Amino acid sequence: MKMAPQIAWHDYGMQKDVDMGSAGSVTVAILILAVVFLLRSFYKRYNRMTERENETND
């Protein structure tokens, strides 16, 4: 019975150091800004909801 050869990561031609370039940097920046915007909007919505809850409980 013949054993299959072990394949290492470097056999697939992958680079260890990946250079994103300017397009990758812009994409990451846009994604971070979108996440910050969404977190801020959900936080504001949560605060409005809790204020309304407090008004009805008083």
PDB file as gemmi writes it, atoms N, CA and C in Angstrom:
CRYST1    1.000    1.000    1.000  90.00  90.00  90.00 P 1                      
ATOM      1  N   MET A   1       0.841  -1.173   0.000  1.00  0.00           N  
ATOM      2  CA  MET A   1       0.000   0.000   0.000  1.00  0.00           C  
ATOM      3  C   MET A   1       0.889   1.240   0.000  1.00  0.00           C  
ATOM      4  N   LYS A   2       0.638   2.139  -0.939  1.00  0.00           N  
ATOM      5  CA  LYS A   2       1.469   3.317  -1.113  1.00  0.00           C  
ATOM      6  C   LYS A   2       0.862   4.503  -0.352  1.00  0.00           C  
ATOM      7  N   MET A   3       1.692   5.221   0.381  1.00  0.00           N  
ATOM      8  CA  MET A   3       1.228   6.383   1.145  1.00  0.00           C  
ATOM      9  C   MET A   3       1.162   7.604   0.241  1.00  0.00           C  
ATOM     10  N   ALA A   4       0.136   8.425   0.436  1.00  0.00           N  
ATOM     11  CA  ALA A   4       0.015   9.674  -0.314  1.00  0.00           C  
ATOM     12  C   ALA A   4       1.039  10.673   0.226  1.00  0.00           C  
ATOM     13  N   PRO A   5       1.658  11.449  -0.655  1.00  0.00           N  
ATOM     14  CA  PRO A   5       2.665  12.406  -0.179  1.00  0.00           C  
ATOM     15  C   PRO A   5       2.005  13.527   0.627  1.00  0.00           C  
ATOM     16  N   GLN A   6       2.721  13.990   1.636  1.00  0.00           N  
ATOM     17  CA  GLN A   6       2.231  15.103   2.441  1.00  0.00           C  
ATOM     18  C   GLN A   6       2.387  16.401   1.653  1.00  0.00           C  
ATOM     19  N   ILE A   7       1.335  17.207   1.658  1.00  0.00           N  
ATOM     20  CA  ILE A   7       1.361  18.476   0.933  1.00  0.00           C  
ATOM     21  C   ILE A   7       1.445  19.606   1.938  1.00  0.00           C  
ATOM     22  N   ALA A   8       2.442  20.462   1.760  1.00  0.00           N  
ATOM     23  CA  ALA A   8       2.629  21.597   2.659  1.00  0.00           C  
ATOM     24  C   ALA A   8       1.989  22.835   2.045  1.00  0.00           C  
ATOM     25  N   TRP A   9       1.851  23.869   2.871  1.00  0.00           N  
ATOM     26  CA  TRP A   9       1.230  25.104   2.388  1.00  0.00           C  
ATOM     27  C   TRP A   9       2.012  25.711   1.238  1.00  0.00           C  
ATOM     28  N   HIS A  10       3.327  25.670   1.300  1.00  0.00           N  
ATOM     29  CA  HIS A  10       4.114  26.302   0.250  1.00  0.00           C  
ATOM     30  C   HIS A  10       3.986  25.560  -1.081  1.00  0.00           C  
ATOM     31  N   ASP A  11       3.480  24.338  -1.062  1.00  0.00           N  
ATOM     32  CA  ASP A  11       3.282  23.609  -2.316  1.00  0.00           C  
ATOM     33  C   ASP A  11       2.116  24.174  -3.122  1.00  0.00           C  
ATOM     34  N   TYR A  12       1.214  24.907  -2.474  1.00  0.00           N  
ATOM     35  CA  TYR A  12       0.082  25.501  -3.196  1.00  0.00           C  
ATOM     36  C   TYR A  12       0.435  26.843  -3.809  1.00  0.00           C  
ATOM     37  N   GLY A  13       1.614  27.339  -3.587  1.00  0.00           N  
ATOM     38  CA  GLY A  13       2.039  28.604  -4.167  1.00  0.00           C  
ATOM     39  C   GLY A  13       1.510  29.806  -3.412  1.00  0.00           C  
ATOM     40  N   MET A  14       1.139  29.638  -2.142  1.00  0.00           N  
ATOM     41  CA  MET A  14       0.641  30.765  -1.365  1.00  0.00           C  
ATOM     42  C   MET A  14       1.807  31.583  -0.830  1.00  0.00           C  
ATOM     43  N   GLN A  15       1.591  32.888  -0.780  1.00  0.00           N  
ATOM     44  CA  GLN A  15       2.620  33.762  -0.222  1.00  0.00           C  
ATOM     45  C   GLN A  15       2.403  33.887   1.274  1.00  0.00           C  
ATOM     46  N   LYS A  16       3.487  33.955   1.994  1.00  0.00           N  
ATOM     47  CA  LYS A  16       3.366  34.151   3.441  1.00  0.00           C  
ATOM     48  C   LYS A  16       3.117  35.614   3.769  1.00  0.00           C  
ATOM     49  N   ASP A  17       3.770  36.528   3.063  1.00  0.00           N  
ATOM     50  CA  ASP A  17       3.560  37.958   3.259  1.00  0.00           C  
ATOM     51  C   ASP A  17       2.638  38.459   2.157  1.00  0.00           C  
ATOM     52  N   VAL A  18       1.457  38.894   2.560  1.00  0.00           N  
ATOM     53  CA  VAL A  18       0.472  39.357   1.586  1.00  0.00           C  
ATOM     54  C   VAL A  18       0.509  40.876   1.551  1.00  0.00           C  
ATOM     55  N   ASP A  19       0.651  41.434   0.369  1.00  0.00           N  
ATOM     56  CA  ASP A  19       0.655  42.877   0.194  1.00  0.00           C  
ATOM     57  C   ASP A  19      -0.738  43.301  -0.256  1.00  0.00           C  
ATOM     58  N   MET A  20      -1.461  44.016   0.627  1.00  0.00           N  
ATOM     59  CA  MET A  20      -2.832  44.403   0.306  1.00  0.00           C  
ATOM     60  C   MET A  20      -2.881  45.483  -0.756  1.00  0.00           C  
ATOM     61  N   GLY A  21      -1.993  46.428  -0.679  1.00  0.00           N  
ATOM     62  CA  GLY A  21      -2.030  47.528  -1.621  1.00  0.00           C  
ATOM     63  C   GLY A  21      -3.054  48.564  -1.214  1.00  0.00           C  
ATOM     64  N   SER A  22      -3.238  49.559  -2.078  1.00  0.00           N  
ATOM     65  CA  SER A  22      -4.134  50.664  -1.730  1.00  0.00           C  
ATOM     66  C   SER A  22      -5.596  50.243  -1.790  1.00  0.00           C  
ATOM     67  N   ALA A  23      -5.963  49.356  -2.714  1.00  0.00           N  
ATOM     68  CA  ALA A  23      -7.362  48.936  -2.823  1.00  0.00           C  
ATOM     69  C   ALA A  23      -7.804  48.175  -1.573  1.00  0.00           C  
ATOM     70  N   GLY A  24      -6.946  47.336  -1.048  1.00  0.00           N  
ATOM     71  CA  GLY A  24      -7.275  46.608   0.166  1.00  0.00           C  
ATOM     72  C   GLY A  24      -7.376  47.519   1.368  1.00  0.00           C  
ATOM     73  N   SER A  25      -6.506  48.505   1.434  1.00  0.00           N  
ATOM     74  CA  SER A  25      -6.542  49.455   2.548  1.00  0.00           C  
ATOM     75  C   SER A  25      -7.814  50.290   2.511  1.00  0.00           C  
ATOM     76  N   VAL A  26      -8.213  50.724   1.329  1.00  0.00           N  
ATOM     77  CA  VAL A  26      -9.446  51.507   1.197  1.00  0.00           C  
ATOM     78  C   VAL A  26     -10.644  50.647   1.564  1.00  0.00           C  
ATOM     79  N   THR A  27     -10.642  49.397   1.156  1.00  0.00           N  
ATOM     80  CA  THR A  27     -11.749  48.488   1.478  1.00  0.00           C  
ATOM     81  C   THR A  27     -11.859  48.283   2.981  1.00  0.00           C  
ATOM     82  N   VAL A  28     -10.750  48.065   3.646  1.00  0.00           N  
ATOM     83  CA  VAL A  28     -10.761  47.879   5.097  1.00  0.00           C  
ATOM     84  C   VAL A  28     -11.247  49.145   5.782  1.00  0.00           C  
ATOM     85  N   ALA A  29     -10.810  50.306   5.317  1.00  0.00           N  
ATOM     86  CA  ALA A  29     -11.244  51.570   5.916  1.00  0.00           C  
ATOM     87  C   ALA A  29     -12.756  51.756   5.755  1.00  0.00           C  
ATOM     88  N   ILE A  30     -13.294  51.435   4.589  1.00  0.00           N  
ATOM     89  CA  ILE A  30     -14.739  51.562   4.357  1.00  0.00           C  
ATOM     90  C   ILE A  30     -15.510  50.600   5.247  1.00  0.00           C  
ATOM     91  N   LEU A  31     -15.017  49.380   5.398  1.00  0.00           N  
ATOM     92  CA  LEU A  31     -15.698  48.411   6.259  1.00  0.00           C  
ATOM     93  C   LEU A  31     -15.688  48.859   7.717  1.00  0.00           C  
ATOM     94  N   ILE A  32     -14.584  49.416   8.174  1.00  0.00           N  
ATOM     95  CA  ILE A  32     -14.506  49.893   9.560  1.00  0.00           C  
ATOM     96  C   ILE A  32     -15.475  51.052   9.765  1.00  0.00           C  
ATOM     97  N   LEU A  33     -15.529  51.983   8.816  1.00  0.00           N  
ATOM     98  CA  LEU A  33     -16.455  53.105   8.936  1.00  0.00           C  
ATOM     99  C   LEU A  33     -17.904  52.633   8.937  1.00  0.00           C  
ATOM    100  N   ALA A  34     -18.220  51.639   8.118  1.00  0.00           N  
ATOM    101  CA  ALA A  34     -19.586  51.116   8.080  1.00  0.00           C  
ATOM    102  C   ALA A  34     -19.954  50.461   9.406  1.00  0.00           C  
ATOM    103  N   VAL A  35     -19.042  49.721   9.987  1.00  0.00           N  
ATOM    104  CA  VAL A  35     -19.314  49.068  11.275  1.00  0.00           C  
ATOM    105  C   VAL A  35     -19.490  50.113  12.371  1.00  0.00           C  
ATOM    106  N   VAL A  36     -18.651  51.138  12.382  1.00  0.00           N  
ATOM    107  CA  VAL A  36     -18.777  52.207  13.380  1.00  0.00           C  
ATOM    108  C   VAL A  36     -20.123  52.912  13.224  1.00  0.00           C  
ATOM    109  N   PHE A  37     -20.525  53.204  11.997  1.00  0.00           N  
ATOM    110  CA  PHE A  37     -21.809  53.859  11.754  1.00  0.00           C  
ATOM    111  C   PHE A  37     -22.971  52.994  12.240  1.00  0.00           C  
ATOM    112  N   LEU A  38     -22.929  51.701  11.942  1.00  0.00           N  
ATOM    113  CA  LEU A  38     -24.005  50.810  12.378  1.00  0.00           C  
ATOM    114  C   LEU A  38     -24.054  50.682  13.893  1.00  0.00           C  
ATOM    115  N   LEU A  39     -22.902  50.537  14.538  1.00  0.00           N  
ATOM    116  CA  LEU A  39     -22.876  50.447  15.995  1.00  0.00           C  
ATOM    117  C   LEU A  39     -23.421  51.723  16.631  1.00  0.00           C  
ATOM    118  N   ARG A  40     -23.064  52.865  16.082  1.00  0.00           N  
ATOM    119  CA  ARG A  40     -23.552  54.146  16.611  1.00  0.00           C  
ATOM    120  C   ARG A  40     -25.059  54.262  16.451  1.00  0.00           C  
ATOM    121  N   SER A  41     -25.586  53.880  15.293  1.00  0.00           N  
ATOM    122  CA  SER A  41     -27.020  54.008  15.078  1.00  0.00           C  
ATOM    123  C   SER A  41     -27.802  53.051  15.979  1.00  0.00           C  
ATOM    124  N   PHE A  42     -27.306  51.846  16.172  1.00  0.00           N  
ATOM    125  CA  PHE A  42     -27.999  50.916  17.071  1.00  0.00           C  
ATOM    126  C   PHE A  42     -27.914  51.387  18.517  1.00  0.00           C  
ATOM    127  N   TYR A  43     -26.801  52.009  18.902  1.00  0.00           N  
ATOM    128  CA  TYR A  43     -26.663  52.534  20.260  1.00  0.00           C  
ATOM    129  C   TYR A  43     -27.654  53.672  20.496  1.00  0.00           C  
ATOM    130  N   LYS A  44     -27.785  54.566  19.505  1.00  0.00           N  
ATOM    131  CA  LYS A  44     -28.744  55.659  19.631  1.00  0.00           C  
ATOM    132  C   LYS A  44     -30.172  55.127  19.708  1.00  0.00           C  
ATOM    133  N   ARG A  45     -30.480  54.121  18.910  1.00  0.00           N  
ATOM    134  CA  ARG A  45     -31.820  53.531  18.943  1.00  0.00           C  
ATOM    135  C   ARG A  45     -32.086  52.876  20.293  1.00  0.00           C  
ATOM    136  N   TYR A  46     -31.085  52.206  20.840  1.00  0.00           N  
ATOM    137  CA  TYR A  46     -31.226  51.562  22.145  1.00  0.00           C  
ATOM    138  C   TYR A  46     -31.475  52.602  23.234  1.00  0.00           C  
ATOM    139  N   ASN A  47     -30.731  53.718  23.178  1.00  0.00           N  
ATOM    140  CA  ASN A  47     -30.918  54.773  24.172  1.00  0.00           C  
ATOM    141  C   ASN A  47     -32.318  55.376  24.083  1.00  0.00           C  
ATOM    142  N   ARG A  48     -32.824  55.604  22.872  1.00  0.00           N  
ATOM    143  CA  ARG A  48     -34.186  56.134  22.729  1.00  0.00           C  
ATOM    144  C   ARG A  48     -35.205  55.158  23.286  1.00  0.00           C  
ATOM    145  N   MET A  49     -34.993  53.866  23.051  1.00  0.00           N  
ATOM    146  CA  MET A  49     -35.928  52.859  23.545  1.00  0.00           C  
ATOM    147  C   MET A  49     -35.931  52.827  25.074  1.00  0.00           C  
ATOM    148  N   THR A  50     -34.757  52.892  25.693  1.00  0.00           N  
ATOM    149  CA  THR A  50     -34.709  52.849  27.152  1.00  0.00           C  
ATOM    150  C   THR A  50     -35.292  54.126  27.760  1.00  0.00           C  
ATOM    151  N   GLU A  51     -35.120  55.284  27.108  1.00  0.00           N  
ATOM    152  CA  GLU A  51     -35.726  56.519  27.600  1.00  0.00           C  
ATOM    153  C   GLU A  51     -37.251  56.434  27.554  1.00  0.00           C  
ATOM    154  N   ARG A  52     -37.795  55.866  26.488  1.00  0.00           N  
ATOM    155  CA  ARG A  52     -39.245  55.698  26.398  1.00  0.00           C  
ATOM    156  C   ARG A  52     -39.745  54.729  27.463  1.00  0.00           C  
ATOM    157  N   GLU A  53     -38.970  53.691  27.728  1.00  0.00           N  
ATOM    158  CA  GLU A  53     -39.354  52.729  28.766  1.00  0.00           C  
ATOM    159  C   GLU A  53     -39.372  53.403  30.128  1.00  0.00           C  
ATOM    160  N   ASN A  54     -38.383  54.241  30.387  1.00  0.00           N  
ATOM    161  CA  ASN A  54     -38.313  54.939  31.675  1.00  0.00           C  
ATOM    162  C   ASN A  54     -39.460  55.932  31.840  1.00  0.00           C  
ATOM    163  N   GLU A  55     -39.875  56.584  30.741  1.00  0.00           N  
ATOM    164  CA  GLU A  55     -40.983  57.536  30.809  1.00  0.00           C  
ATOM    165  C   GLU A  55     -42.294  56.822  31.125  1.00  0.00           C  
ATOM    166  N   THR A  56     -42.499  55.653  30.562  1.00  0.00           N  
ATOM    167  CA  THR A  56     -43.745  54.934  30.803  1.00  0.00           C  
ATOM    168  C   THR A  56     -43.774  54.330  32.206  1.00  0.00           C  
ATOM    169  N   ASN A  57     -42.609  54.025  32.781  1.00  0.00           N  
ATOM    170  CA  ASN A  57     -42.559  53.446  34.119  1.00  0.00           C  
ATOM    171  C   ASN A  57     -42.728  54.492  35.213  1.00  0.00           C  
ATOM    172  N   ASP A  58     -42.460  55.756  34.905  1.00  0.00           N  
ATOM    173  CA  ASP A  58     -42.566  56.812  35.919  1.00  0.00           C  
ATOM    174  C   ASP A  58     -43.990  57.199  36.224  1.00  0.00           C  
TER     175      ASP A  58                                                      
END                                                                             
